[in-house]
Amino acid sequence: MVTNNIWFVEDINLYKILCPHKFKAYKNSHEFDKYDKNEFIYFTDESASKVYLIDQGKVKIGYYTEEGSEVVKAILSKGEIFGEKTILGEEKHTEFAQAIDKDNSICSISTEELQGLMLKNRPLSIKLYRFIGLRIKKLERRLELLLFKDTRTRVMEFLSELEKDFGTPLLNGNIKIKHPYTQKDMASLLGTSRPSLNIIMNELKEEGFLDFNRNEIIIKK
């Protein structure tokens, strides 16, 4: 069981509970929404009435500044949810959601249906609110890093975050991080360029702090 997967809030499998495709009554009529690469799922200021679950692919969450610069708040992959602020009463999206993989499959549930499930299941309700609180806290911390920290510090903080979310201890004491991000994804999340990120990662490798390849990082202890 993947305990760090956002569909799992403590011991509750949100996908099994929330996705209509998992219920016999809905299975034949429910279809996943398909999105092409770079297609928007919703835009900033668009009416908000659903919570979304990623069945396949990756989704970028972000917004544009008044100057037109893109700020990436999160890149989510299979097993994660987004649009969850509609549960708190958000009527319009304050960010955009964009599919960034070649093939993307998204399951959606209306806010009304989800709130009905929450009324019937108090433990689910409490854990969903807790999840939303943790998600907001995490995003606030990331934006704080983007605004006030230098690029190397942001990379180090991000690696620490990856270690918590995806880290697996090895027999030699090192930590293996098998993550879903491309180098482009990581650069977007850190508000830097791919060349700059690559320079810092190689510096950390030369310093003996880590080793890495395309989708795996080894933190050396």
C-alpha positions as CSV (number, residue, x, y, z in Angstrom):
1,M,0.0,0.0,0.0
2,V,1.4,3.4,-1.0
3,T,0.8,5.4,2.2
4,N,2.2,8.6,0.8
5,N,-0.2,8.6,-2.1
6,I,-2.6,11.5,-1.7
7,W,-5.6,9.2,-2.5
8,F,-4.7,7.6,0.8
9,V,-5.5,9.9,3.7
10,E,-4.2,7.9,6.7
11,D,-6.1,4.6,6.2
12,I,-8.8,5.8,3.8
13,N,-8.5,5.1,0.1
14,L,-10.1,8.2,-1.4
15,Y,-10.1,6.8,-4.9
16,K,-12.1,3.8,-3.9
17,I,-14.6,6.0,-2.1
18,L,-14.8,9.0,-4.4
19,C,-14.5,7.6,-7.9
20,P,-17.9,6.7,-9.4
21,H,-16.2,4.2,-11.7
22,K,-15.6,2.0,-8.6
23,F,-19.3,1.5,-7.9
24,K,-21.4,-1.0,-9.8
25,A,-24.3,1.4,-10.0
26,Y,-22.2,3.9,-11.9
27,K,-19.6,1.7,-13.6
28,N,-21.4,1.3,-16.9
29,S,-22.4,4.9,-17.3
30,H,-19.3,6.6,-15.8
31,E,-16.4,7.6,-18.1
32,F,-13.0,9.1,-17.3
33,D,-12.4,12.5,-18.9
34,K,-9.4,12.4,-21.4
35,Y,-7.1,15.3,-21.9
36,D,-4.3,15.8,-24.4
37,K,-0.9,17.2,-23.5
38,N,-1.1,20.9,-22.5
39,E,-4.9,20.9,-22.5
40,F,-6.5,22.9,-19.7
41,I,-8.9,21.1,-17.3
42,Y,-10.0,24.5,-15.9
43,F,-8.9,28.1,-15.9
44,T,-8.5,30.7,-13.2
45,D,-11.8,32.4,-12.4
46,E,-13.8,29.6,-14.0
47,S,-16.8,28.2,-12.0
48,A,-15.7,25.6,-9.5
49,S,-18.1,22.7,-8.9
50,K,-16.0,19.5,-8.9
51,V,-13.1,17.6,-7.3
52,Y,-10.8,15.8,-9.6
53,L,-8.8,12.5,-9.2
54,I,-5.9,11.6,-11.5
55,D,-6.2,8.1,-12.9
56,Q,-3.4,8.5,-15.5
57,G,-1.0,11.2,-16.4
58,K,0.2,14.4,-14.7
59,V,-1.5,17.8,-13.9
60,K,0.1,21.1,-13.4
61,I,-1.5,23.5,-10.9
62,G,-0.6,27.2,-11.1
63,Y,-1.5,30.8,-11.8
64,Y,-0.3,33.8,-13.8
65,T,1.0,37.0,-12.2
66,E,-0.2,40.4,-13.4
67,E,3.0,40.6,-15.5
68,G,2.0,37.3,-17.2
69,S,4.6,35.1,-15.5
70,E,3.6,31.6,-14.7
71,V,3.9,30.4,-11.1
72,V,3.6,26.6,-10.7
73,K,2.2,25.6,-7.3
74,A,2.1,21.8,-7.8
75,I,2.6,19.0,-10.3
76,L,0.4,16.1,-9.4
77,S,0.4,12.5,-10.7
78,K,-1.5,9.3,-10.6
79,G,-3.2,8.9,-7.2
80,E,-3.6,12.6,-6.4
81,I,-6.6,14.9,-6.2
82,F,-7.1,18.6,-7.0
83,G,-9.8,21.2,-7.1
84,E,-10.5,20.3,-3.4
85,K,-11.0,23.9,-2.3
86,T,-14.6,23.7,-3.7
87,I,-15.3,21.7,-0.5
88,L,-14.5,24.8,1.5
89,G,-17.0,26.9,-0.6
90,E,-14.7,28.1,-3.4
91,E,-17.1,29.1,-6.2
92,K,-14.4,30.1,-8.7
93,H,-11.0,28.6,-9.3
94,T,-8.1,30.8,-8.1
95,E,-5.6,28.8,-10.2
96,F,-5.5,26.8,-13.4
97,A,-5.2,23.0,-13.9
98,Q,-3.4,21.8,-17.0
99,A,-2.7,18.3,-18.3
100,I,1.0,17.9,-19.1
101,D,1.4,14.3,-20.1
102,K,0.7,12.8,-23.5
103,D,-2.3,10.8,-22.2
104,N,-4.3,12.0,-19.2
105,S,-7.3,10.3,-17.6
106,I,-9.2,12.2,-15.0
107,C,-12.1,11.2,-12.8
108,S,-14.3,13.9,-11.4
109,I,-16.9,14.0,-8.7
110,S,-19.3,16.9,-8.1
111,T,-18.8,18.9,-4.9
112,E,-22.5,18.2,-4.1
113,E,-21.9,14.4,-4.3
114,L,-18.7,14.7,-2.3
115,Q,-20.4,16.8,0.5
116,G,-23.1,14.2,0.6
117,L,-20.5,11.4,1.2
118,M,-18.9,13.6,3.9
119,L,-22.2,14.1,5.7
120,K,-22.7,10.3,5.8
121,N,-19.1,9.6,6.9
122,R,-17.8,11.8,9.6
123,P,-14.3,10.2,9.7
124,L,-13.9,10.8,6.0
125,S,-15.0,14.4,6.5
126,I,-12.5,15.0,9.2
127,K,-9.6,13.5,7.3
128,L,-10.5,15.4,4.1
129,Y,-10.4,18.7,5.9
130,R,-7.1,17.7,7.5
131,F,-5.7,16.8,4.0
132,I,-6.8,20.2,2.7
133,G,-5.1,22.0,5.6
134,L,-1.9,20.1,5.0
135,R,-2.0,20.7,1.3
136,I,-2.5,24.5,1.8
137,K,0.3,24.6,4.4
138,K,2.6,22.8,2.0
139,L,1.8,25.1,-0.9
140,E,2.3,28.2,1.3
141,R,5.8,26.8,2.3
142,R,6.7,26.3,-1.4
143,L,5.6,29.9,-2.3
144,E,7.6,31.2,0.6
145,L,10.7,29.4,-0.7
146,L,10.1,30.9,-4.2
147,L,9.9,34.4,-2.9
148,F,12.6,34.5,-0.2
149,K,15.2,31.7,-0.8
150,D,18.0,31.3,-3.3
151,T,17.9,28.6,-5.9
152,R,20.3,26.2,-4.1
153,T,18.2,26.5,-0.8
154,R,15.0,25.8,-2.8
155,V,16.6,22.7,-4.3
156,M,17.7,21.4,-0.9
157,E,14.3,22.0,0.6
158,F,12.6,20.3,-2.4
159,L,14.9,17.3,-2.0
160,S,13.9,17.1,1.7
161,E,10.3,17.2,0.6
162,L,10.8,14.4,-1.9
163,E,12.6,12.3,0.7
164,K,9.5,12.5,3.0
165,D,7.1,11.8,0.2
166,F,8.9,9.2,-1.8
167,G,12.0,8.1,0.2
168,T,12.8,4.4,0.9
169,P,15.7,3.5,3.2
170,L,18.4,1.3,1.7
171,L,20.5,-1.3,3.6
172,N,23.6,1.0,3.5
173,G,21.7,3.8,5.2
174,N,21.2,5.9,2.1
175,I,17.7,7.0,1.0
176,K,16.3,6.1,-2.5
177,I,13.8,8.5,-3.9
178,K,11.8,7.2,-6.8
179,H,9.7,10.2,-7.9
180,P,7.2,11.1,-10.7
181,Y,8.9,14.3,-11.8
182,T,10.9,15.1,-15.0
183,Q,13.7,17.6,-14.7
184,K,11.4,20.1,-16.4
185,D,8.7,19.5,-13.8
186,M,11.3,20.0,-11.0
187,A,12.6,23.2,-12.5
188,S,9.0,24.6,-12.9
189,L,8.2,23.8,-9.3
190,L,11.4,25.5,-8.1
191,G,11.0,28.6,-10.3
192,T,14.3,28.1,-12.1
193,S,15.6,26.9,-15.4
194,R,16.6,23.3,-16.3
195,P,20.2,24.3,-16.8
196,S,20.4,26.0,-13.4
197,L,18.8,23.0,-11.7
198,N,21.2,20.6,-13.5
199,I,24.2,22.7,-12.4
200,I,23.1,22.6,-8.7
201,M,22.3,18.8,-8.8
202,N,25.7,18.1,-10.3
203,E,27.4,20.2,-7.6
204,L,25.6,18.3,-4.9
205,K,26.7,15.0,-6.7
206,E,30.3,16.2,-6.7
207,E,30.0,17.1,-3.0
208,G,28.9,13.5,-2.3
209,F,25.5,14.6,-1.1
210,L,23.5,12.6,-3.7
211,D,23.5,10.6,-6.9
212,F,20.7,10.7,-9.5
213,N,19.4,9.6,-12.8
214,R,16.2,10.4,-14.7
215,N,13.5,9.3,-12.1
216,E,15.6,8.3,-9.1
217,I,17.7,10.2,-6.6
218,I,19.9,8.6,-3.9
219,I,20.5,10.8,-0.8
220,K,23.7,9.7,0.8
221,K,23.8,9.6,4.5
